[in-house]
Amino acid sequence: MRLAIASLNIHGVPLSRPPATVRAARIGELAGQMDLDVLCVQEVHTYPVLRALAAALPSLPYPGHVPGAARPSGGLVTFTRNPAARTTFRPLPAPGPGGQPDRLRRLLNAERRKGLLVTDLAGDAGTVINLHLSPNRDGDWSPGSRYAAVHRAQLTAVTAQARAEGERHTGPVVVTGDFNVAKDSDLFTGFAARSGLDDAFAEHNAGTRVQFAVLRDDTIAGSTSYLSLAPEHLRVEIGNTWLNPSAWGTGANVEAKFLLLRHAFETLGCVRVELKTNVLNRRSRDAMLRIGCVEEGVSRKHLLNENGTWRDSALYSVLDDEWPAVKQRLEGMLAKAG
């Protein structure tokens, strides 16, 4: 099962430039383009802002939050496509002496406590933890900084919550939001190691995956990637491709494959481009043959699915000496599609 999840802190722009309703409309437009299942939002400081966001997100009609007196608890809201099975808020440890705010300000701003919004998705599809940690206003990530202790305590609480959710059910646990912690700091790397969570951006950051957005008429229609980068062997894979159903049959997939193949062969100097798909995905397999890929066989028990079953993968490739003919075929298909 694929889940499209995005996260956004909406307080970065003053409310007067542009107004919250204008920003909400733009957020709704982008969310609609991405065909999201879940949108995690931080710093929703008033109920009028929540109502503006809800009105702008018709495809995500369920704004999960825990009500506070003046705003959603922690300023956290998780919008979902389907009703959530459970939504709870867990406050995080607050900064103590030496960090902001002091005791009086904590009492006055109790509802502004940083925290975790834990949302169980319907049908045991998983749990999404929407978080907002305290900011480091000094930019000092050394172990002795005045924010180090509270960040360690907050990240420890996040780890404990993620583990508890993982033990409670069999669905995936996704932790996202505004960490307010530098990713290259010892704090974050230690958290990543202790939590056991996989980094969704690890391949991209490590240079083993390069992800692209698929645009159609300036609208996000999907995503595709270069995978398994092997520059020493002049080889790359195209994969992790998904398209909004509204883009099926429009030529968007053909154009995306054309651009990535052309860049691989004509700019990167590759001699081989690989593609793989589930052997049961007849639509994808037919599309690969249609654009001129050569079917090389089936890799049996290639991937373990989340439900414990095995996936067989059909393997395809295009070689550098085949590229001129494939390029001509793709250009013809694009011309026909207009």
N, C-alpha and C positions, 0 to 999 in steps of 0.2 A: 504493500500500500504506500502510495506517495502522498506526502503532506507538504503543501507549499506554505511556509511560515515566514513572516517578516516582522521586524521590530523597529520601533521608531520613538525617539524622544522628541516630543513636539514643543518643548519649551525653549528651543534654541533661538527662536525669532520673537522679538517683542510683539505683544498682542496688537499693538497699533499699526505695525508695518509688516505684513498686511493683517487685517482683522482675523480673528480666530475662525470665523465662518469661511473666509476666503481660503485660508490654509486647509481647513477641513475639506473643502470641495476639491482642492488639489490632491490631498491625501487619498480621498475617495476615488478620484480619477486614476491615480497610479495603482491603487489596490485592485481596481477593476481590471486594469491592463495585465496585472500579474496573476490573475485568477487565483487569489489566495484562499487557503482554508482557514488560516489563523493570522491575525494581526495583533501583536503585542505593543501596547502604547504606554509610554511613561510620561510623567509630569502633566497629567490631566488635573489641573488645579481647581476647576470649578465644574459644577453640573451643567451650566450653559455650554461650556466647551464639549463636555461629553455628549450633550444632545446634538450639537452641531456635527460632531464626528459620526454619531449614530445615523443621522439623516443623510450623511454623505457616503455611507457604506451599506447600500442595500444588499450587496452580495454577502455581507457578513452581519446578519441582522441580530446577532446575540452578543451584546456588550457585557461580558462577564466582569463583575467587580464586587467588592464588599463595601456597602455604603458606609460613609462617615457622615458627620453632621454637616460639613461644608463641602466635601468633595469625596470622590472614591478613596478608600483607604490606601495610603501610600502613593496616591496619584496614579495608580496602576489600573489599566483596563485591558482585557484580552477579548477581542472580537473574534467570533467563530462563525463558520458557515452553518453549523448545526448546533442545537442546544447542548450545553455542557452537562456532563453528569454530576460534576461537583466543582465548586469554586471556593477557595479559602485563602485568607490573607495571613501571612506570618511576618510579624515585625522583626527587623534585624537589630543587633546591638547598636546603640547610638554612640556617637563620639563622646568621650569623657573630657576631663581637664586637659587643656592644651590643644584641643581640637574644637571646632565649632559644631553645634552650638553649645553654650553652657547650660547648666541645669535649668535656669529660669526660661531660657529660650526653648528648651526641650519640652517643658511643661506647656508653654504657650502654643507650641507648634506640634502638639502630640500627633495630630493627624498627618503631619508631614514626615513622620518617621519613615525611613527607608525600609523596604521589605520585599517580600516574595508574594506574588499572586499565583497560586497553584491551581491549575485548571485541568480536570480530567475530561478528556474528549469522549464523545458518545461512542458506544460500541467497543469500548476497550481499545480505541485507536491510539491511546497513549496519553501522556501527561505533559503539559507545557508549563514551565516555571518562568514567569515574567518577573524580572527583578530590576531593582534600582538600588545601587550601592552609594554610599556617601562619597562626595567628590574629594579629590586631593587638591586643595587650593594653592599648594606650594609647588607642585610639580617635583617634589623630592620623593624618590622611591627607595631611598636607602632604608635599611632595617631600623634605624634609629629615628626616622621622621615622626612628626607628631601624629600622623595619620596611620602609621604602620600597624599599631595595635588594633584599631577599630577595623581596618581592612582585613587583617588576619581573622578577627572574630567573625566578621560578616561572611567571609569566604568559607570559614569552617561551618557556619550555619547553612550556607548554600550546599556544601558537600553533604552534610547530614540529611538535608531535605531531599536531595536528589537520590541518595542511597535508599532512604525510606520509601520514596515513590517507586524506585526500581524493584524493591522487595515486595511491594504491595500488589503489583499486577505484572502481567507479562508484556504489556505494550511498551513502546519506546518512551524514554524521558528526554525531553528537549529543554535545555536551559538557555534562555536568551534574554536580552534586555540591555540596560545601560550599566555595565560593570564599573565604569569610572576607575578602572585600574589599567595601567599600561601593560600591553600584552607581552612586552619583552622584559617586564620586571620579574624579580624573584618571587614576588607575591603571586603573580598570575601563573607562572610556570609551576610553582609549588602546588597551587590549587589544581591545575590541570592534571598533575601527576597523582595527587591524592584522591581526586574525585573519581578517576577512572572514566571520565567522560571523553568521548571522541570529539575532536575539533572539526567542525564542518568545513572550516576553511584551511585545514592543515595542508591538504594537497596543493591548494593554490599558493599558500605562503611558502611552501617548500619548493615550489617550482616544478612539481610533478603534474600539475593540472592548471590549465588556463581556461577560464570560463568566459563565455560571450553571451550577450543578450541578443535575441532574435527580434528584430523590429519589422513591423509592417505598417506603412503609412504613419511613421513616427510613433507607433504604439507598440509596447512590449507584447510580443506574441509567444515568447518562449525563451528557451536557453539551450545552448550546446557548448561543448568543451573539447579542447585538446587534452588527451589523457596519455598515461604511460609514455611520457616524453623520454626518448632515447637518442639524444643528439649524437652520441658516439657511434650509433648504428644507422644514423640518418633515417630514423623511424618515429612515427607518431600515430596515436589512435584518435579517432573522432568518436565521441560518445556522450553519454549522459544527456541525451537530447530529449526535450519534451516540448510540445506545442499546445497552445490553447486550441481546443476543438474548433473554435471559430476560424483558425488559420489553416485547418486541414483542407487540402485541395486547392489552396491559393497560390502555390508555388513558393511559399516561404521556406519550406524545408529544402526544396531543390536549390534555391538561391543560397541558403546557408551552407549546404554541402559544397556548392560550387566555390564560394568565397574561401572556405577553409581548405579545400583541396588545392585551389590555386595558390594560396599563400604557402601551404606546405611544400608544394613542388617548385614553385617559381621564386619564392623568397627565402624559405628556410633550406631549400636544397635537399629535401627528403627524397629517398628512393622507394619508400614504401609507406602507405597510409593504411591503417587497419580499422575495421569497424566490426562491432559485435552486437548481437541482439538475442533475446530469448528465442529459442527455437520454436516456441509456440506463437510468437508474434508474427503472423503471416503478413500483416500490413507492412511492418517494417522490413521484413525480408524481401517482399516484392518491390518495395521502394529502392532498396539497395541494388537489386538486379536491374531495375529500370534505369538507374543513372549510370550503369556500366561497371559496377563492382563485380569482382570474381568471387564466387562462393568457394571456400576452401575446405569446408567440412564442419563437423560439429564437435565441440569440446564438451564431453559428457561430465555431468556433475561438476560443472564449472563454478557455480556460486550457490551458497546456502541461503535460501530465502528466510525471511523473518519468521515464517510459520513452521520452519523446520524441514521443509521439502527442498529438494535440489533442483536447480535450474540448469538445463543444458543450453549452451550458447552456440548459435550459428556464427561462423567466422567468415569475414569478407575482407578483401583488400583491393587496392589499386596500386600498381607499380609505376615508376617514373616513365618507363617506355610505353605504358598504356595510357598515360595521362593525356597526350594530345587527342586521342580518339574520344576519351571520356569527356574532355573539355568541350570538344565540338558537339557532342551529344547534349551536354548540359546547356550550352549556349542555345542550341536549337529548342530545347524544352522551355527555357526562359523566354525566348522570343515568342514562342507559341502562347505562353501564359500571359504575355503582355507586360 
